[in-house]
Each structure stands twice: as C-alpha cells, then as structure tokens.
Amino acid sequence: MQVDPQVLRPGWFLAGALLLMLAAGGATAVLMAAVAKAPAAEEPLRVVYHINTDDLELHLNALRNLQNHIDGSPDDVSLRIKVLTHGSGISLLQHARTDPDLRSTVNTLKLQDVRFLVCGNSLESRGLERSDLHEVSDRDVVPSGIVELTRLQRSGYTYIKP
C-alpha cells in the first residue's frame, strides 16, 4: 500500500489534530450549555398537555392522566401544569359546560392550579365566544395555540400529548 506523501507532512497531521480538538471542544460546550440550562431542584416542574382533538374519551383519559401526574408527584416538587387546547381540542371546554362529570374534573384540576388555555384563532374560526366554553377568562385565551405551545416548550415546559 502506498501512502500519499502529502498526508505524511506534519501540517496535515496538525490540521487533523486541531480539527479533532475543535470538535471535542464543541461537543463539550453543547453538553455544558445543556447542563447549565437544567432546572434547579427547587424550580417548579413545568408541563404542558396538548389537546387538539374532539374526542370525549381522549379528553377524560388525558384529564385522568393529568390528575395521576399531580397525585404521583413528590410533595416537595412544585408543579406548573397547563392544558393547551386548540383546533378541535377546544371542544373539551365546550363539553364541560354540559357534561357534569367533565365539568367536575376540570374544576378539580383548576383548584390544583392547572391552567386551561384556549387558542384565540380556534375560537374565531369556529365562531365561538368565551362564554361558549366552561369558565374561560380573557387571561386563558392565547392568540395562537401553536405559537403558545412553542413558547412554553422553549421556556422549559415538558410537552405531553395524550
């Protein structure tokens, strides 16, 4: 086997070594940045549940999972949980107006500081008002569900899609 004489030059060897060192340094920088952004133990655990379908069984199951999430969390862990509804998912809060079991479950979760957010675009496109949904205030309506979902994830919320 014959080796190209240019490969044997010290400059090529040094360039390759430098490239490896830069790659290792970059990987270390990425790892350190990830560790630096990890939440401290005393920071609240932030979670967003994403609901975008009109399926009563899925809604009930998602809310049961959410309650299990709260019940299963250690007492020393502070939770910040939001339920983001958009598209067909806003039907969850429509059904809660007329379904006493669903309404009771939503109310119980709200008493545990779970916030239910509603996409303003979805309200508008469906010709609905806040009053068509169960206990939705101005503060609960976000301009765009997808934009809010992205914002929440970028600010450290864990995404859960039931």
Backbone as CSV, one residue per row, in Angstrom:
resi,resn,N_x,N_y,N_z,CA_x,CA_y,CA_z,C_x,C_y,C_z
1,MET,0.842,-1.167,0.000,0.000,0.000,0.000,0.887,1.230,0.000
2,GLN,0.571,2.148,-0.877,1.358,3.363,-0.986,0.586,4.530,-0.374
3,VAL,1.244,5.307,0.485,0.632,6.440,1.160,1.030,7.701,0.429
4,ASP,0.051,8.570,0.208,0.297,9.853,-0.443,1.289,10.647,0.399
5,PRO,2.380,11.140,-0.188,3.399,11.867,0.580,2.842,13.117,1.261
6,GLN,1.779,13.741,0.700,1.230,14.945,1.328,0.593,14.622,2.673
7,VAL,0.047,13.395,2.796,-0.580,13.012,4.052,0.452,12.899,5.156
8,LEU,1.674,12.560,4.797,2.718,12.377,5.789,3.322,13.698,6.264
9,ARG,3.003,14.784,5.622,3.544,16.075,6.040,2.998,16.449,7.416
10,PRO,3.829,17.053,8.263,3.389,17.437,9.610,2.192,18.397,9.601
11,GLY,2.073,19.251,8.602,0.973,20.210,8.553,-0.378,19.527,8.488
12,TRP,-0.492,18.461,7.692,-1.753,17.724,7.596,-2.087,17.052,8.917
13,PHE,-1.085,16.513,9.562,-1.293,15.861,10.846,-1.770,16.872,11.888
14,LEU,-1.127,18.024,11.926,-1.511,19.062,12.885,-2.916,19.599,12.590
15,ALA,-3.242,19.755,11.325,-4.578,20.235,10.962,-5.643,19.234,11.410
16,GLY,-5.379,17.959,11.216,-6.316,16.914,11.653,-6.465,16.902,13.165
17,ALA,-5.369,17.040,13.878,-5.423,17.069,15.342,-6.209,18.279,15.821
18,LEU,-5.987,19.429,15.179,-6.706,20.641,15.548,-8.204,20.478,15.299
19,LEU,-8.560,19.873,14.187,-9.965,19.634,13.862,-10.622,18.740,14.915
20,LEU,-9.931,17.700,15.334,-10.463,16.817,16.374,-10.646,17.564,17.697
21,MET,-9.682,18.424,18.039,-9.778,19.188,19.289,-10.962,20.155,19.228
22,LEU,-11.176,20.787,18.081,-12.306,21.710,17.936,-13.632,20.968,18.065
23,ALA,-13.721,19.808,17.442,-14.952,19.022,17.516,-15.223,18.597,18.955
24,ALA,-14.208,18.145,19.661,-14.378,17.734,21.058,-14.761,18.925,21.918
25,GLY,-14.152,20.065,21.658,-14.488,21.280,22.419,-15.911,21.724,22.161
26,GLY,-16.356,21.620,20.914,-17.734,21.994,20.579,-18.740,21.089,21.274
27,ALA,-18.448,19.781,21.292,-19.338,18.839,21.970,-19.385,19.133,23.467
28,THR,-18.243,19.464,24.033,-18.196,19.801,25.456,-19.003,21.068,25.732
29,ALA,-18.897,22.058,24.848,-19.644,23.303,25.022,-21.145,23.051,24.967
30,VAL,-21.580,22.192,24.038,-23.007,21.865,23.931,-23.476,21.158,25.199
31,LEU,-22.681,20.211,25.701,-23.029,19.488,26.915,-23.093,20.432,28.106
32,MET,-22.144,21.319,28.225,-22.124,22.272,29.346,-23.322,23.218,29.270
33,ALA,-23.706,23.627,28.079,-24.868,24.504,27.921,-26.136,23.783,28.352
34,ALA,-26.249,22.516,28.010,-27.428,21.745,28.401,-27.486,21.582,29.917
35,VAL,-26.339,21.312,30.528,-26.294,21.171,31.978,-26.610,22.499,32.643
36,ALA,-26.114,23.591,32.094,-26.349,24.910,32.666,-27.824,25.280,32.608
37,LYS,-28.565,24.784,31.605,-29.978,25.124,31.464,-30.897,24.182,32.235
38,ALA,-30.357,23.113,32.805,-31.193,22.184,33.557,-31.783,22.907,34.760
39,PRO,-33.073,22.701,35.036,-33.698,23.408,36.150,-33.136,22.940,37.486
40,ALA,-33.023,23.865,38.410,-32.583,23.538,39.753,-33.674,22.729,40.444
41,ALA,-33.288,21.972,41.456,-34.231,21.104,42.152,-35.402,21.881,42.746
42,GLU,-35.171,23.130,43.158,-36.252,23.903,43.778,-37.163,24.589,42.766
43,GLU,-36.789,24.576,41.494,-37.637,25.173,40.458,-38.846,24.285,40.205
44,PRO,-39.977,24.899,39.860,-41.164,24.086,39.593,-40.995,23.225,38.340
45,LEU,-41.640,22.089,38.366,-41.695,21.217,37.193,-42.798,21.766,36.301
46,ARG,-42.445,22.152,35.069,-43.400,22.781,34.151,-43.782,21.779,33.065
47,VAL,-45.110,21.618,32.884,-45.627,20.631,31.939,-46.782,21.247,31.164
48,VAL,-46.832,20.970,29.866,-47.982,21.383,29.055,-48.581,20.139,28.401
49,TYR,-49.883,19.958,28.637,-50.648,18.896,27.993,-51.314,19.507,26.763
50,HIS,-51.149,18.871,25.618,-51.607,19.404,24.335,-52.850,18.633,23.878
51,ILE,-53.986,19.334,23.789,-55.247,18.720,23.363,-55.712,19.409,22.081
52,ASN,-55.824,18.649,20.991,-56.276,19.246,19.728,-57.250,18.354,18.958
53,THR,-57.941,17.465,19.687,-58.934,16.622,19.029,-60.259,16.675,19.783
54,ASP,-61.346,16.471,19.054,-62.681,16.433,19.645,-63.021,14.972,19.914
55,ASP,-62.565,14.483,21.049,-62.760,13.085,21.409,-62.961,13.025,22.921
56,LEU,-64.209,12.891,23.345,-64.537,12.935,24.772,-63.764,11.881,25.562
57,GLU,-63.620,10.687,25.004,-62.876,9.624,25.695,-61.407,10.029,25.893
58,LEU,-60.814,10.615,24.857,-59.432,11.101,24.972,-59.345,12.213,26.015
59,HIS,-60.317,13.122,26.020,-60.324,14.215,26.996,-60.348,13.662,28.418
60,LEU,-61.270,12.737,28.676,-61.381,12.166,30.021,-60.115,11.414,30.411
61,ASN,-59.554,10.680,29.469,-58.328,9.934,29.731,-57.166,10.887,30.009
62,ALA,-57.071,11.948,29.218,-55.999,12.929,29.411,-56.111,13.591,30.780
63,LEU,-57.318,13.938,31.186,-57.506,14.588,32.490,-57.236,13.616,33.640
64,ARG,-57.553,12.338,33.452,-57.202,11.319,34.456,-55.683,11.208,34.577
65,ASN,-55.007,11.172,33.417,-53.539,11.107,33.432,-52.951,12.323,34.127
66,LEU,-53.538,13.476,33.866,-53.075,14.714,34.482,-53.232,14.643,36.005
67,GLN,-54.379,14.156,36.474,-54.584,14.014,37.918,-53.592,13.006,38.502
68,ASN,-53.348,11.910,37.787,-52.345,10.934,38.235,-50.957,11.572,38.301
69,HIS,-50.669,12.454,37.355,-49.400,13.177,37.336,-49.253,13.997,38.627
70,ILE,-50.309,14.701,38.979,-50.288,15.514,40.197,-50.168,14.615,41.429
71,ASP,-51.015,13.584,41.491,-51.025,12.694,42.658,-49.704,11.944,42.827
72,GLY,-49.046,11.623,41.718,-47.806,10.848,41.782,-46.550,11.670,41.976
73,SER,-46.677,12.977,41.955,-45.503,13.834,42.124,-45.163,13.954,43.609
74,PRO,-43.877,13.940,43.930,-43.478,14.094,45.336,-43.985,15.420,45.896
75,ASP,-44.270,15.418,47.194,-44.800,16.618,47.845,-43.861,17.807,47.758
76,ASP,-42.559,17.549,47.674,-41.591,18.651,47.658,-41.339,19.201,46.247
77,VAL,-42.088,18.692,45.256,-41.950,19.168,43.880,-43.122,20.092,43.554
78,SER,-42.786,21.308,43.188,-43.808,22.273,42.783,-44.130,22.037,41.309
79,LEU,-45.415,22.002,40.981,-45.847,21.757,39.604,-46.465,23.007,39.009
80,ARG,-46.185,23.243,37.736,-46.870,24.257,36.937,-47.388,23.541,35.705
81,ILE,-48.688,23.268,35.693,-49.267,22.488,34.599,-50.260,23.340,33.829
82,LYS,-50.144,23.273,32.504,-51.079,23.964,31.621,-51.644,22.946,30.641
83,VAL,-52.917,23.123,30.318,-53.562,22.324,29.275,-53.830,23.293,28.137
84,LEU,-53.185,23.052,27.011,-53.360,23.927,25.852,-54.338,23.269,24.886
85,THR,-55.466,23.942,24.651,-56.465,23.427,23.720,-56.497,24.312,22.484
86,HIS,-56.506,23.674,21.332,-56.659,24.415,20.077,-57.302,23.501,19.054
87,GLY,-57.717,24.100,17.942,-58.409,23.311,16.920,-59.623,22.637,17.536
88,SER,-59.831,21.387,17.185,-60.973,20.630,17.711,-60.876,20.386,19.212
89,GLY,-59.691,20.574,19.768,-59.482,20.333,21.199,-60.230,21.286,22.112
90,ILE,-60.642,22.446,21.578,-61.388,23.363,22.446,-62.751,22.794,22.818
91,SER,-63.144,21.717,22.141,-64.408,21.057,22.491,-64.368,20.507,23.916
92,LEU,-63.198,20.263,24.455,-63.086,19.808,25.843,-63.845,20.777,26.759
93,LEU,-63.607,22.068,26.575,-64.249,23.070,27.427,-65.672,23.380,26.982
94,GLN,-66.007,23.062,25.738,-67.412,23.159,25.303,-68.231,22.069,25.999
95,HIS,-67.730,20.836,25.955,-68.433,19.709,26.580,-68.531,19.882,28.092
96,ALA,-67.525,20.538,28.692,-67.534,20.724,30.148,-68.695,21.611,30.599
97,ARG,-69.254,22.409,29.701,-70.428,23.235,30.048,-71.658,22.369,30.297
98,THR,-71.765,21.239,29.580,-72.985,20.430,29.661,-72.787,19.065,30.316
99,ASP,-71.551,18.597,30.409,-71.261,17.281,30.984,-70.793,17.472,32.431
100,PRO,-71.622,17.099,33.411,-71.260,17.366,34.812,-69.987,16.652,35.269
101,ASP,-69.734,15.435,34.775,-68.508,14.722,35.174,-67.267,15.423,34.639
102,LEU,-67.313,15.823,33.379,-66.184,16.526,32.786,-65.984,17.878,33.469
103,ARG,-67.075,18.588,33.712,-67.004,19.891,34.383,-66.376,19.744,35.771
104,SER,-66.791,18.728,36.513,-66.250,18.490,37.853,-64.750,18.190,37.800
105,THR,-64.344,17.406,36.825,-62.920,17.074,36.678,-62.109,18.320,36.342
106,VAL,-62.601,19.129,35.409,-61.914,20.375,35.048,-61.819,21.294,36.264
107,ASN,-62.923,21.434,37.003,-62.924,22.304,38.184,-61.940,21.812,39.245
108,THR,-61.891,20.497,39.455,-60.957,19.924,40.432,-59.519,20.225,40.037
109,LEU,-59.223,20.101,38.753,-57.856,20.395,38.288,-57.534,21.880,38.433
110,LYS,-58.504,22.737,38.129,-58.278,24.183,38.289,-57.994,24.533,39.746
111,LEU,-58.666,23.847,40.680,-58.418,24.078,42.104,-57.004,23.668,42.513
112,GLN,-56.377,22.840,41.672,-54.994,22.410,41.913,-54.012,23.222,41.065
113,ASP,-54.453,24.392,40.628,-53.639,25.356,39.876,-53.288,24.921,38.462
114,VAL,-54.061,24.018,37.873,-53.885,23.680,36.464,-54.581,24.773,35.660
115,ARG,-53.864,25.325,34.680,-54.452,26.359,33.810,-54.867,25.749,32.493
116,PHE,-56.057,26.100,32.049,-56.563,25.665,30.752,-56.469,26.852,29.801
117,LEU,-55.696,26.692,28.736,-55.507,27.748,27.745,-56.272,27.398,26.477
118,VAL,-56.800,28.429,25.827,-57.608,28.245,24.620,-57.030,29.101,23.507
119,CYS,-56.939,28.524,22.331,-56.430,29.229,21.154,-57.478,30.223,20.633
120,GLY,-57.089,31.488,20.559,-57.981,32.517,20.031,-58.315,32.296,18.565
121,ASN,-57.343,31.832,17.789,-57.606,31.545,16.373,-58.691,30.487,16.216
122,SER,-58.638,29.466,17.084,-59.637,28.390,17.012,-61.021,28.900,17.389
123,LEU,-61.092,29.757,18.404,-62.382,30.352,18.771,-62.961,31.109,17.582
124,GLU,-62.124,31.943,16.986,-62.581,32.770,15.875,-63.012,31.924,14.674
125,SER,-62.194,30.940,14.304,-62.506,30.147,13.116,-63.768,29.303,13.301
126,ARG,-64.121,29.009,14.551,-65.317,28.220,14.833,-66.519,29.097,15.188
127,GLY,-66.317,30.406,15.200,-67.404,31.325,15.508,-67.872,31.211,16.948
128,LEU,-66.944,30.899,17.862,-67.290,30.726,19.273,-66.836,31.919,20.106
129,GLU,-67.523,32.100,21.214,-67.156,33.119,22.206,-66.637,32.396,23.448
130,ARG,-65.959,33.143,24.289,-65.502,32.560,25.558,-66.677,31.967,26.335
131,SER,-67.813,32.626,26.261,-68.999,32.178,27.007,-69.531,30.824,26.514
132,ASP,-69.095,30.380,25.345,-69.491,29.063,24.839,-68.684,27.944,25.490
133,LEU,-67.656,28.327,26.245,-66.772,27.359,26.897,-66.924,27.457,28.410
134,HIS,-66.518,26.413,29.113,-66.630,26.373,30.574,-65.561,27.241,31.232
135,GLU,-66.005,28.308,31.874,-65.171,29.182,32.704,-63.843,29.561,32.061
136,VAL,-63.911,30.252,30.943,-62.712,30.736,30.253,-62.680,32.256,30.388
137,SER,-61.598,32.769,30.951,-61.444,34.217,31.099,-60.585,34.758,29.956
138,ASP,-60.512,36.072,29.867,-59.638,36.690,28.852,-58.205,36.197,29.002
139,ARG,-57.784,36.035,30.241,-56.413,35.603,30.547,-56.114,34.196,30.008
140,ASP,-57.166,33.385,29.827,-56.990,31.996,29.371,-56.890,31.872,27.859
141,VAL,-57.205,32.930,27.135,-57.190,32.882,25.668,-55.845,33.392,25.171
142,VAL,-55.165,32.551,24.386,-53.892,32.939,23.770,-54.162,33.201,22.286
143,PRO,-53.449,34.140,21.675,-53.711,34.458,20.270,-53.614,33.241,19.345
144,SER,-52.544,32.460,19.512,-52.318,31.288,18.665,-51.860,30.120,19.530
145,GLY,-52.600,29.016,19.472,-52.247,27.847,20.271,-50.872,27.290,19.924
146,ILE,-50.564,27.210,18.646,-49.281,26.655,18.213,-48.127,27.551,18.651
147,VAL,-48.302,28.854,18.516,-47.249,29.785,18.953,-47.051,29.656,20.460
148,GLU,-48.147,29.560,21.218,-48.044,29.426,22.681,-47.386,28.110,23.055
149,LEU,-47.721,27.044,22.356,-47.112,25.747,22.621,-45.600,25.819,22.406
150,THR,-45.197,26.449,21.339,-43.765,26.616,21.054,-43.099,27.463,22.128
151,ARG,-43.753,28.550,22.531,-43.192,29.430,23.563,-43.020,28.678,24.882
152,LEU,-44.028,27.895,25.249,-43.955,27.137,26.500,-42.816,26.123,26.472
153,GLN,-42.672,25.421,25.357,-41.594,24.443,25.249,-40.232,25.121,25.320
154,ARG,-40.087,26.263,24.670,-38.805,26.988,24.718,-38.503,27.512,26.118
155,SER,-39.548,27.739,26.908,-39.315,28.245,28.262,-39.225,27.121,29.290
156,GLY,-39.100,25.885,28.825,-38.805,24.781,29.729,-39.971,23.876,30.086
157,TYR,-41.112,24.043,29.443,-42.249,23.168,29.715,-42.038,21.834,28.991
158,THR,-42.299,20.754,29.690,-42.265,19.422,29.094,-43.566,19.212,28.338
159,TYR,-43.456,18.718,27.124,-44.611,18.525,26.241,-45.184,17.126,26.447
160,ILE,-46.498,17.055,26.672,-47.184,15.764,26.769,-48.389,15.801,25.836
161,LYS,-48.446,14.820,24.967,-49.548,14.679,24.014,-50.315,13.409,24.366
162,PRO,-51.465,13.559,25.049,-52.220,12.349,25.426,-52.859,11.682,24.216
